[in-house]
Amino acid sequence: MIPQSFINDLIERVDIVDVIGERLPLKRTGKNLKALCPFHNEKTESFTVNSEKQFYYCFGCGATGTSLRFLMEHDKLDFVDAIETLARIAGVEVVHEGPVARRKVDPGILDALAEADTLFQANLRDHSQSSEAVEYLKSRGVSGLIARDFGIGYAPDSWDYLKKALNRFSDKVLVDAGLLVSNDNGRTYDRFRNRIQFPIRDTRGRVIGFGGRILGEGNPKYLNSPETEVFHKNKELYGLFEARRTNQELNNVILVEGYMDVIALAQAGFTNVVATLGTATSERHFEKLFQRTKEVVCCFDGDKAGRSAAWKSLNSAFPRLTEGRILKFAFLPEEDDPDTFVRRDRKQFVRLIKTAVAAGDYFFNQISTGLDLTSIDARARLAELAIPLLDKIPQGLYRTMMIERLGREAGVSISTIESRLGQDTPLDTAKLPSRATQSGLERKIAVLMVNHPELVRNIDHSRVQQVASSVKGYSSIVDVLINYIGMENVADTSTLLAGFIGDKYEQLLKDLVGKAPNLPLDLLLHELKDGVDRYMNQLERAGGKEILEDLKENPTEENLARYLLAKKNQTLK
């Protein structure tokens, strides 16, 4: 894990003007710099870089963030790669900590993987044993051009071919790279034998592992590299580097299950296809994809296993589905996989992708299967099944629309559904002050804190924590910001935004940038303290009433103690 303190320091070390200036022609206008926005088409510069506060903002499309966010969005890097890029600019090494801390990767590991890749590719062309591999690829319709573009290779049927060929590396390096296996006696031998090799590349194009397909009989049919310092199956996607290399813009990405599905679809002209590596599609996979495209179409095998994979994928995707992100599902006939289907009928495959089912429709179709929704019991069951899953969706318009649809399908009021959701819905209970009143006050406070986090040190944190512990179901952006800014000692907007990258509050905070009134700091501080005081007073009154009701319904010692404390603090009237 990379500590937040290191990320904050890194962002402060690197001037955002230098980062963006290398990628966009910036023009100075007063204190700020401007350019044509790289994230939407425009003729007049609306993309602004604030060198003082070290963040960018586009008045046209609303894109905003720090230098870290810019690298992720513009260069299409994942979070860790963007941090590593910033670290190289700053001339420092990335720091890791905690139980999953990683030591600095031995460069020999990447070198060994690169040389193994070169050898495997050469073997496919020249090795005396490669004829079976070549014939297999030809039988699957794979051309020499596609084999070259994807770096397909061949591992000979030998226990020590690679060990001997890469003897300039120690056995330890080759084991750490996942190329050799060490047995219980300490002896080592080649992991990949008599297999067609598919190199797996990271977003920077480096080979980090392999997938090997057995030739002839044998198990497992597909063998992946083990988890290593550079290879993590639950975050990597086969074909993503190749898709980005071929397409300047990825309008959508087709997600499939296997290496040969990617290869077959590439052979048919589909250059926007990626695959998981023998694992279920994870939340990290979807975050990686949505950083690079707005639409993902899952296209799995048409059998029972493929449909099960689709449902698991939807569950993994829910925490990453926010406005502007589209997830769809294309279902093949039961006897087909993408490889066989596209080779039989390419035009039909195109139609299949174009008419893919939206995630929301797929979700409600699945959970309502076998339920007679004319029955009250069935509608109650529908709500029971749906609510825990919908609770995974981040706050925002998409979540609201899914809740509204559940209300229509189940014949249940939206307020009833929201009351059953988890604790993440801010102040969404009838016992608390009116939502309309709170929303305006919450927003005002949040605007001030996002744009001037240095003012938060003047807020009474202990009171906020006390109120939070006294009100059931309390969760608010106000509480989140006060605690985060205080704990991390955040002093500027860019550092604050960096801390929420990938978080459910990220978009909300981005939307608040630049919205603070143009007033002197002392007046802004007065506004902030006054707003927080009023907000806490309302919550305390609401919490006191709740405590009294709890005591009446359940006169336990715990509730009595809460009541006496509230009485002492004069929240009960």
C-alpha positions as CSV (number, residue, x, y, z in Angstrom):
1,M,0.0,0.0,0.0
2,I,1.3,3.5,-0.9
3,P,0.9,5.8,2.2
4,Q,-1.3,8.8,1.7
5,S,1.4,11.0,3.2
6,F,3.8,10.0,0.4
7,I,1.1,10.7,-2.3
8,N,0.5,14.1,-0.8
9,D,4.2,14.9,-0.7
10,L,4.7,13.7,-4.2
11,I,1.9,16.0,-5.6
12,E,3.4,18.9,-3.7
13,R,6.9,18.2,-5.2
14,V,5.9,18.1,-8.8
15,D,4.5,21.3,-10.4
16,I,1.3,20.5,-12.3
17,V,2.3,23.1,-14.9
18,D,5.3,20.9,-15.8
19,V,3.2,17.8,-16.0
20,I,0.5,19.2,-18.2
21,G,2.8,21.5,-20.1
22,E,4.7,18.5,-21.5
23,R,1.4,17.2,-22.9
24,L,-0.6,20.4,-23.9
25,P,0.4,23.8,-25.3
26,L,-0.4,26.1,-22.3
27,K,-1.0,29.8,-22.7
28,R,-0.8,32.1,-19.7
29,T,-3.8,34.3,-18.9
30,G,-3.2,36.3,-15.7
31,K,-2.4,33.9,-12.8
32,N,-3.6,30.8,-14.7
33,L,-2.8,29.0,-17.8
34,K,-5.2,27.8,-20.5
35,A,-5.4,25.2,-23.3
36,L,-7.9,23.4,-25.4
37,C,-9.4,20.7,-23.2
38,P,-8.0,17.2,-24.1
39,F,-11.1,15.6,-22.6
40,H,-13.7,17.0,-25.0
41,N,-13.9,18.7,-28.4
42,E,-13.8,22.5,-28.3
43,K,-12.7,25.5,-30.3
44,T,-12.1,28.0,-27.5
45,E,-9.8,27.2,-24.6
46,S,-11.8,26.4,-21.5
47,F,-9.2,24.1,-19.8
48,T,-7.5,26.1,-17.0
49,V,-4.5,25.2,-14.9
50,N,-4.2,26.9,-11.6
51,S,-0.5,27.0,-10.7
52,E,-1.2,28.5,-7.3
53,K,-3.5,25.8,-6.0
54,Q,-2.0,23.1,-8.3
55,F,-5.2,21.7,-9.9
56,Y,-6.8,21.9,-13.4
57,Y,-10.4,22.6,-14.2
58,C,-12.3,22.7,-17.5
59,F,-15.3,25.1,-17.7
60,G,-16.6,23.2,-20.7
61,C,-16.8,19.6,-19.5
62,G,-16.1,19.9,-15.8
63,A,-12.9,17.8,-15.8
64,T,-10.9,18.7,-12.7
65,G,-8.2,17.2,-10.5
66,T,-4.5,17.2,-9.6
67,S,-1.5,16.3,-11.6
68,L,-2.1,12.7,-10.5
69,R,-5.6,12.6,-11.9
70,F,-4.4,14.3,-15.1
71,L,-1.9,11.5,-15.7
72,M,-4.6,8.9,-15.1
73,E,-7.1,10.5,-17.4
74,H,-4.8,11.8,-20.1
75,D,-2.2,9.1,-20.3
76,K,-4.7,6.4,-19.4
77,L,-2.6,5.1,-16.5
78,D,-3.9,3.3,-13.5
79,F,-3.4,4.7,-10.0
80,V,-0.1,3.0,-9.2
81,D,1.4,3.7,-12.7
82,A,0.4,7.4,-12.4
83,I,2.1,7.6,-9.0
84,E,5.2,5.9,-10.4
85,T,5.3,8.4,-13.3
86,L,5.1,11.3,-10.9
87,A,7.8,9.7,-8.7
88,R,10.1,9.5,-11.8
89,I,9.5,13.2,-12.5
90,A,10.3,14.1,-8.9
91,G,13.3,11.8,-8.8
92,V,12.1,9.7,-5.9
93,E,11.3,6.1,-5.3
94,V,7.7,5.0,-4.5
95,V,7.2,4.2,-0.8
96,H,5.2,1.1,0.2
97,E,4.0,0.2,3.7
98,G,1.7,-2.2,5.6
99,P,1.2,-5.9,5.5
100,V,1.1,-5.9,1.7
101,A,4.1,-3.6,1.4
102,R,6.2,-4.3,-1.7
103,R,9.9,-4.0,-1.8
104,K,11.4,-2.3,-4.8
105,V,11.0,-4.7,-7.8
106,D,14.2,-6.3,-8.9
107,P,14.8,-5.0,-12.4
108,G,16.1,-8.4,-13.3
109,I,12.6,-9.8,-13.1
110,L,11.3,-7.5,-15.9
111,D,14.5,-8.1,-17.9
112,A,14.1,-11.9,-17.6
113,L,10.4,-11.7,-18.6
114,A,11.3,-9.5,-21.6
115,E,14.0,-12.0,-22.8
116,A,11.7,-15.0,-22.3
117,D,9.2,-13.2,-24.4
118,T,11.7,-12.7,-27.2
119,L,12.8,-16.4,-27.0
120,F,9.2,-17.7,-27.1
121,Q,8.3,-15.5,-30.2
122,A,11.5,-16.7,-32.0
123,N,10.6,-20.3,-31.1
124,L,7.3,-20.1,-32.8
125,R,9.0,-19.3,-36.0
126,D,12.2,-21.3,-35.8
127,H,12.1,-24.1,-33.1
128,S,12.1,-27.7,-34.4
129,Q,9.2,-28.6,-32.2
130,S,6.9,-25.6,-33.1
131,S,5.1,-27.1,-36.1
132,E,2.2,-28.3,-33.9
133,A,1.8,-24.9,-32.4
134,V,1.8,-23.2,-35.8
135,E,-0.8,-25.7,-37.1
136,Y,-3.0,-25.1,-34.1
137,L,-3.0,-21.4,-34.6
138,K,-3.7,-21.8,-38.3
139,S,-6.6,-24.0,-37.5
140,R,-8.0,-21.3,-35.3
141,G,-7.7,-18.8,-38.1
142,V,-4.8,-16.8,-36.5
143,S,-2.7,-15.0,-39.1
144,G,1.1,-14.3,-38.8
145,L,0.3,-10.6,-38.5
146,I,-2.0,-11.1,-35.4
147,A,0.5,-13.5,-33.9
148,R,3.2,-10.8,-34.3
149,D,1.0,-8.0,-32.9
150,F,0.2,-10.0,-29.8
151,G,3.6,-11.5,-29.4
152,I,2.4,-15.1,-29.5
153,G,5.2,-17.6,-28.9
154,Y,6.0,-21.2,-28.1
155,A,7.6,-22.9,-25.0
156,P,9.3,-26.2,-26.1
157,D,8.6,-29.5,-24.5
158,S,11.5,-29.4,-22.1
159,W,12.1,-29.2,-18.4
160,D,15.1,-26.9,-18.6
161,Y,15.0,-25.0,-22.0
162,L,14.3,-21.6,-20.4
163,K,16.5,-22.3,-17.5
164,K,19.5,-22.9,-19.8
165,A,18.6,-20.1,-22.3
166,L,18.4,-17.5,-19.5
167,N,21.4,-18.7,-17.5
168,R,22.7,-15.2,-17.1
169,F,19.9,-14.7,-14.5
170,S,19.9,-16.5,-11.1
171,D,17.4,-19.2,-10.4
172,K,15.9,-16.9,-7.7
173,V,15.2,-14.2,-10.3
174,L,13.6,-16.7,-12.7
175,V,11.5,-18.2,-9.9
176,D,10.5,-14.7,-8.7
177,A,9.5,-13.9,-12.3
178,G,7.3,-17.0,-12.4
179,L,9.4,-18.6,-15.2
180,L,10.8,-21.4,-13.1
181,V,9.2,-23.6,-10.4
182,S,11.0,-24.6,-7.3
183,N,10.1,-28.0,-5.9
184,D,10.3,-29.2,-2.2
185,N,13.9,-30.3,-2.7
186,G,14.9,-26.9,-3.9
187,R,15.4,-28.0,-7.6
188,T,14.1,-25.8,-10.3
189,Y,12.5,-26.4,-13.7
190,D,10.6,-24.6,-16.5
191,R,7.1,-23.6,-15.6
192,F,5.9,-23.5,-19.3
193,R,6.4,-26.6,-21.4
194,N,4.9,-27.5,-24.8
195,R,2.6,-24.5,-24.7
196,I,1.6,-21.7,-26.9
197,Q,2.6,-18.5,-25.0
198,F,0.6,-15.4,-24.7
199,P,2.6,-12.5,-23.2
200,I,0.6,-10.4,-20.7
201,R,1.6,-6.7,-20.7
202,D,1.0,-3.9,-18.3
203,T,-0.3,-0.5,-19.4
204,R,3.2,0.6,-20.2
205,G,3.8,-2.4,-22.5
206,R,6.2,-4.3,-20.3
207,V,5.8,-8.1,-20.2
208,I,4.8,-9.0,-16.6
209,G,3.6,-12.6,-17.1
210,F,2.4,-15.3,-19.5
211,G,-0.5,-17.4,-20.2
212,G,0.3,-20.8,-21.8
213,R,-2.1,-23.1,-23.8
214,I,-1.2,-26.8,-23.7
215,L,-0.7,-28.6,-27.0
216,G,-2.3,-32.0,-27.1
217,E,-3.6,-33.6,-24.0
218,G,-2.7,-32.4,-20.5
219,N,-3.9,-30.3,-17.6
220,P,-4.3,-27.5,-17.0
221,K,-5.4,-26.5,-20.4
222,Y,-4.4,-22.9,-19.7
223,L,-1.6,-22.1,-17.3
224,N,-1.0,-18.6,-16.0
225,S,2.1,-17.1,-14.4
226,P,1.8,-17.1,-10.6
227,E,1.3,-14.0,-8.5
228,T,4.6,-12.1,-8.5
229,E,5.9,-8.7,-7.6
230,V,4.9,-7.4,-11.0
231,F,1.9,-9.6,-11.9
232,H,-1.4,-9.6,-10.1
233,K,-4.2,-11.5,-11.8
234,N,-7.1,-9.7,-10.2
235,K,-6.1,-6.3,-11.7
236,E,-4.5,-7.2,-15.1
237,L,-6.4,-7.6,-18.4
238,Y,-5.0,-9.4,-21.4
239,G,-5.1,-7.3,-24.5
240,L,-5.6,-3.9,-22.9
241,F,-2.2,-2.6,-23.9
242,E,-2.7,-3.8,-27.5
243,A,-6.2,-2.2,-27.6
244,R,-4.8,1.2,-26.4
245,R,-1.9,0.9,-28.8
246,T,-4.3,0.4,-31.8
247,N,-7.0,2.8,-30.8
248,Q,-6.4,6.5,-30.0
249,E,-9.7,6.6,-28.3
250,L,-11.5,3.6,-26.8
251,N,-15.2,4.4,-27.2
252,N,-16.1,1.0,-25.8
253,V,-14.3,-2.2,-24.7
254,I,-15.6,-5.7,-25.2
255,L,-14.7,-7.9,-22.2
256,V,-14.4,-11.6,-22.8
257,E,-13.1,-14.6,-20.8
258,G,-10.1,-16.0,-22.7
259,Y,-6.9,-15.4,-24.6
260,M,-8.1,-17.0,-27.8
261,D,-11.4,-15.0,-27.7
262,V,-9.3,-11.8,-27.8
263,I,-7.1,-13.2,-30.6
264,A,-10.1,-14.4,-32.6
265,L,-11.9,-11.1,-32.3
266,A,-8.7,-9.2,-33.3
267,Q,-8.4,-11.4,-36.3
268,A,-12.0,-10.5,-37.2
269,G,-11.2,-6.8,-36.9
270,F,-12.2,-6.0,-33.4
271,T,-9.3,-4.2,-31.8
272,N,-11.1,-3.2,-28.6
273,V,-11.2,-6.5,-26.8
274,V,-9.7,-7.6,-23.4
275,A,-9.9,-10.7,-21.3
276,T,-9.6,-11.5,-17.6
277,L,-6.8,-14.0,-16.7
278,G,-8.7,-17.1,-15.6
279,T,-10.3,-15.2,-12.7
280,A,-13.6,-13.6,-12.1
281,T,-13.9,-10.0,-13.2
282,S,-13.0,-7.9,-10.2
283,E,-13.9,-4.4,-9.1
284,R,-10.3,-3.4,-9.8
285,H,-10.7,-4.7,-13.4
286,F,-13.7,-2.5,-13.9
287,E,-12.0,0.6,-12.4
288,K,-9.1,0.0,-14.8
289,L,-11.4,-0.2,-17.8
290,F,-13.6,2.8,-16.9
291,Q,-10.4,4.9,-16.6
292,R,-9.9,4.2,-20.3
293,T,-13.4,4.0,-21.7
294,K,-17.0,5.1,-21.0
295,E,-18.6,1.8,-22.0
296,V,-17.8,-1.8,-21.3
297,V,-19.7,-4.7,-23.0
298,C,-19.3,-8.1,-21.3
299,C,-19.5,-10.9,-23.8
300,F,-19.0,-14.3,-22.1
301,D,-19.6,-17.8,-23.2
302,G,-23.3,-18.8,-23.8
303,D,-23.2,-21.8,-21.4
304,K,-24.2,-21.9,-17.7
305,A,-20.6,-21.0,-16.6
306,G,-20.6,-17.9,-18.9
307,R,-23.9,-16.6,-17.5
308,S,-22.7,-17.2,-14.0
309,A,-19.6,-15.1,-14.8
310,A,-21.9,-12.3,-16.2
311,W,-23.8,-12.1,-12.9
312,K,-20.6,-12.1,-10.9
313,S,-19.2,-9.3,-13.1
314,L,-22.3,-7.2,-12.6
315,N,-21.9,-7.5,-8.8
316,S,-18.2,-6.5,-9.1
317,A,-19.1,-3.6,-11.3
318,F,-21.8,-2.0,-9.1
319,P,-19.3,-0.1,-6.9
320,R,-17.8,1.5,-10.0
321,L,-21.0,2.5,-11.8
322,T,-21.4,6.2,-11.7
323,E,-22.8,8.7,-14.1
324,G,-21.1,8.6,-17.5
325,R,-20.1,4.9,-17.1
326,I,-22.1,2.4,-19.2
327,L,-22.1,-1.4,-18.6
328,K,-23.8,-3.8,-21.0
329,F,-24.1,-7.6,-21.5
330,A,-24.1,-9.5,-24.8
331,F,-25.3,-13.1,-24.5
332,L,-24.1,-15.7,-27.0
333,P,-26.0,-18.9,-27.9
334,E,-25.4,-21.7,-25.4
335,E,-23.1,-23.7,-27.6
336,D,-20.9,-20.7,-28.5
337,D,-18.0,-18.7,-27.3
338,P,-16.9,-15.4,-28.9
339,D,-14.3,-17.2,-30.9
340,T,-16.6,-19.8,-32.6
341,F,-19.4,-17.2,-33.0
342,V,-17.4,-14.5,-34.7
343,R,-15.8,-17.0,-37.1
344,R,-19.2,-18.3,-38.1
345,D,-21.0,-15.0,-38.5
346,R,-19.2,-11.7,-38.0
347,K,-22.1,-9.5,-39.0
348,Q,-24.3,-11.2,-36.4
349,F,-21.6,-10.6,-33.8
350,V,-21.6,-6.9,-34.6
351,R,-25.4,-6.8,-34.1
352,L,-25.1,-8.7,-30.9
353,I,-22.7,-6.1,-29.5
354,K,-24.8,-3.2,-30.7
355,T,-28.0,-4.6,-29.1
356,A,-26.3,-5.6,-25.8
357,V,-28.5,-5.4,-22.7
358,A,-27.9,-2.5,-20.3
359,A,-26.8,-3.4,-16.9
360,G,-29.9,-2.2,-15.2
361,D,-32.2,-4.2,-17.5
362,Y,-30.1,-7.3,-17.0
363,F,-30.1,-6.9,-13.3
364,F,-33.9,-6.6,-13.0
365,N,-34.5,-9.4,-15.5
366,Q,-32.2,-11.7,-13.4
367,I,-33.6,-11.1,-10.0
368,S,-37.2,-11.2,-11.2
369,T,-36.8,-14.6,-12.9
370,G,-39.4,-17.0,-11.6
371,L,-41.2,-14.3,-9.6
372,D,-44.9,-13.5,-10.2
373,L,-44.8,-9.8,-9.6
374,T,-48.6,-9.7,-9.3
375,S,-48.1,-11.2,-5.9
376,I,-47.3,-9.1,-2.9
377,D,-45.0,-11.8,-1.6
378,A,-43.1,-11.9,-4.9
379,R,-42.6,-8.1,-5.0
380,A,-41.4,-8.2,-1.4
381,R,-38.9,-10.9,-2.4
382,L,-37.8,-8.8,-5.3
383,A,-37.0,-5.9,-3.1
384,E,-35.3,-8.2,-0.6
385,L,-33.0,-9.5,-3.3
386,A,-32.3,-6.1,-4.9
387,I,-31.6,-3.8,-2.0
388,P,-28.3,-5.3,-0.8
389,L,-27.0,-5.2,-4.3
390,L,-28.2,-1.7,-5.1
391,D,-26.5,-0.5,-1.9
392,K,-23.1,-1.2,-3.6
393,I,-23.8,1.5,-6.1
394,P,-22.1,4.9,-5.2
395,Q,-24.2,7.9,-4.4
396,G,-25.3,9.7,-7.5
397,L,-27.9,9.8,-10.4
398,Y,-27.4,6.2,-11.4
399,R,-28.1,4.9,-7.9
400,T,-31.1,7.1,-7.7
401,M,-32.5,5.8,-11.0
402,M,-32.0,2.2,-10.0
403,I,-33.8,2.8,-6.7
404,E,-36.7,4.5,-8.6
405,R,-36.9,1.5,-10.9
406,L,-37.0,-1.0,-8.0
407,G,-39.8,1.1,-6.5
408,R,-41.8,0.7,-9.8
409,E,-41.1,-3.0,-10.2
410,A,-41.8,-3.9,-6.6
411,G,-44.6,-1.4,-5.9
412,V,-42.7,0.1,-3.0
413,S,-42.1,3.7,-2.1
414,I,-38.6,5.2,-2.7
415,S,-38.5,6.3,0.9
416,T,-39.1,2.8,2.1
417,I,-36.3,1.4,-0.1
418,E,-33.9,4.1,1.0
419,S,-34.6,3.4,4.7
420,R,-33.5,-0.2,4.1
421,L,-30.3,0.7,2.4
422,G,-27.0,0.7,4.4
423,Q,-25.5,3.5,6.4
424,D,-23.9,5.2,3.4
425,T,-27.0,7.2,2.5
426,P,-26.3,10.6,4.1
427,L,-28.9,11.7,6.6
428,D,-31.6,9.7,4.8
429,T,-34.0,8.9,7.6
430,A,-37.2,10.4,8.7
431,K,-35.9,11.0,12.3
432,L,-33.3,13.5,11.0
433,P,-33.9,17.0,9.8
434,S,-35.5,17.5,6.4
435,R,-33.3,16.5,3.5
436,A,-34.0,19.7,1.6
437,T,-32.8,21.8,4.4
438,Q,-29.7,19.7,5.1
439,S,-28.6,19.4,1.5
440,G,-28.2,23.1,1.1
441,L,-26.3,23.5,4.3
442,E,-24.1,20.4,3.7
443,R,-23.2,21.7,0.2
444,K,-22.3,25.2,1.5
445,I,-20.0,23.7,4.2
446,A,-18.4,21.2,1.7
447,V,-17.8,23.9,-0.9
448,L,-15.8,25.9,1.7
449,M,-13.8,22.9,2.9
450,V,-12.9,21.6,-0.6
451,N,-11.7,25.0,-1.8
452,H,-10.1,26.1,1.5
453,P,-9.1,23.0,3.5
454,E,-6.6,25.0,5.4
455,L,-9.6,26.6,7.3
456,V,-10.7,23.2,8.8
457,R,-8.1,23.3,11.5
458,N,-10.3,25.9,13.2
459,I,-13.2,23.5,13.5
460,D,-13.9,21.6,16.7
461,H,-13.3,18.0,15.6
462,S,-14.3,16.5,18.9
463,R,-17.8,17.9,18.7
464,V,-18.2,16.5,15.2
465,Q,-17.1,13.0,16.4
466,Q,-19.4,13.2,19.4
467,V,-22.4,14.0,17.3
468,A,-21.5,11.3,14.7
469,S,-21.5,8.7,17.5
470,S,-24.8,9.8,18.9
471,V,-26.9,9.7,15.7
472,K,-27.7,6.3,14.2
473,G,-27.2,6.1,10.5
474,Y,-25.2,9.3,10.5
475,S,-22.9,9.6,7.5
476,S,-22.2,12.9,5.7
477,I,-19.7,14.5,3.4
478,V,-19.2,17.1,6.2
479,D,-18.1,14.5,8.7
480,V,-15.9,12.7,6.0
481,L,-14.1,15.9,5.0
482,I,-13.5,17.2,8.5
483,N,-12.0,13.9,9.7
484,Y,-10.0,13.3,6.5
485,I,-8.5,16.9,6.4
486,G,-7.7,16.8,10.1
487,M,-6.1,13.3,10.1
488,E,-4.0,13.8,6.9
489,N,-3.2,17.5,7.7
490,V,-4.4,18.5,4.2
491,A,-3.7,22.1,3.3
492,D,-4.7,22.5,-0.3
493,T,-7.4,21.5,-2.8
494,S,-5.2,19.4,-5.0
495,T,-3.9,17.2,-2.2
496,L,-7.5,16.8,-0.9
497,L,-8.7,15.6,-4.3
498,A,-5.9,13.2,-4.6
499,G,-6.9,11.5,-1.4
500,F,-10.4,10.7,-2.9
501,I,-9.3,9.2,-6.2
502,G,-11.5,6.1,-6.8
503,D,-13.6,6.9,-3.8
504,K,-17.4,7.2,-3.9
505,Y,-17.1,10.9,-3.0
506,E,-14.7,11.7,-5.8
507,Q,-17.1,13.1,-8.3
508,L,-19.0,15.1,-5.7
509,L,-15.8,16.8,-4.5
510,K,-14.7,17.5,-8.1
511,D,-18.0,19.2,-8.8
512,L,-17.4,21.6,-5.8
513,V,-14.0,22.9,-7.0
514,G,-14.1,26.6,-7.9
515,K,-17.6,27.1,-6.3
516,A,-16.5,29.0,-3.2
517,P,-17.5,32.7,-2.9
518,N,-14.8,35.3,-3.7
519,L,-14.4,36.6,-0.1
520,P,-11.5,37.3,2.2
521,L,-10.3,34.3,4.2
522,D,-11.5,35.7,7.5
523,L,-15.0,36.0,6.2
524,L,-14.8,32.5,4.7
525,L,-13.7,31.2,8.0
526,H,-16.7,32.9,9.7
527,E,-19.0,31.4,7.2
528,L,-17.5,27.9,7.7
529,K,-17.7,28.0,11.5
530,D,-21.2,29.3,11.5
531,G,-22.4,26.7,9.0
532,V,-20.8,23.8,10.9
533,D,-22.3,25.1,14.2
534,R,-25.8,25.3,12.7
535,Y,-25.3,21.9,11.1
536,M,-24.2,20.3,14.3
537,N,-27.0,21.9,16.3
538,Q,-29.6,20.4,14.0
539,L,-28.0,17.0,14.2
540,E,-27.8,17.1,17.9
541,R,-31.5,17.9,18.2
542,A,-32.3,15.1,15.8
543,G,-30.0,12.7,17.6
544,G,-31.5,13.6,21.0
545,K,-35.0,12.9,19.8
546,E,-33.8,9.6,18.4
547,I,-32.2,8.7,21.8
548,L,-35.4,9.4,23.7
549,E,-37.5,7.3,21.3
550,D,-35.0,4.4,21.6
551,L,-35.2,4.6,25.4
552,K,-39.0,4.5,25.4
553,E,-39.0,1.5,23.1
554,N,-36.1,-0.3,24.6
555,P,-35.2,0.8,28.2
556,T,-31.8,-0.7,28.5
557,E,-28.8,0.5,30.5
558,E,-27.0,1.4,27.3
559,N,-29.9,3.6,26.1
560,L,-30.3,5.1,29.5
561,A,-26.6,6.1,29.5
562,R,-27.0,7.7,26.0
563,Y,-30.1,9.6,27.3
564,L,-28.3,11.0,30.4
565,L,-25.4,12.1,28.3
566,A,-27.6,13.8,25.8
567,K,-29.5,15.5,28.7
568,K,-26.2,16.7,30.1
569,N,-25.3,18.1,26.7
570,Q,-28.8,19.8,26.5
571,T,-29.8,18.1,23.2
572,L,-33.1,17.0,24.7
573,K,-35.8,19.5,25.3
